[in-house]
Amino acid sequence: MAFNSLHNSDLEIWQSFKKGDKIAFAKIYQLHAKSLLNYGVTLRISSNLSVVEDCLQDLFLELWQSRENLADTDSIKFYLFRALKNKLMRTVKYDFSKNTDEIDETLGGDLFEASIERILIEEESQKERLERLKIAFDGLSQRQREVINLKYYHQFSNAQIAEIMELNYASVGNLIQKALFSLRQSIHISIHLFLLTFSSFIR
């Protein structure tokens, strides 16, 4: 099947790229490079933006050079996010054991289902809300920032997040809940508002 950037599935685009189609490869870069850079910066594995940029460029170079040996994927974004995180961790030898969260395995989902239903929007300007959200988000732990970024900005499933972050499925759910609870306690607004405005400051 001929490559068509408007209609081909992820699997078809990936297979075209693996066969050496430079248009497919360029499309993959165009679609995902910005999100990958955003994710790499959010991880804060390195405070140096150039390190993230270099890793991203190296990742795409290595993908092209080893394309014939790559496994197929029906989710290019998921494949690239996992690959970039692994590359960053290898590059800076980041030790996540020094930056972990206590995950409460007893924390249930019902608490947050109920919280999301409550409307606690305060009468303040959009700019003020965004600033408070940004401050609260920056105050989260590294893992909490990562899980919120993957879930609500990049729309990965909990199962995909578990693979990217190398956690079990239950821990991902609990980590999301703890992060949202922390944000809600810090800024005193509804989770609904947080989800609607999150992408405005995380870019």
Buried (B, 14 or more C-beta within 10 A) or exposed (E): EEBEBEEBEBEBBBBBBBEEBEEBBEBBBEBBBEBBBBBBBBBBBBEEEEBBBBBBEEBBEEBBEEBEEBEEBEBBBBBBBBBBBBBBBEBBEBEEEEEEBEBEEEBEEEEBEEBBEEEEEEEEEEEEBBBBBBEBBEEBBBBBBBBBBBBBBBEBBBEBBBBBBEBEEEBBBBBBBBBBBBBBEBBEBBBBBBBEBBEEBBE
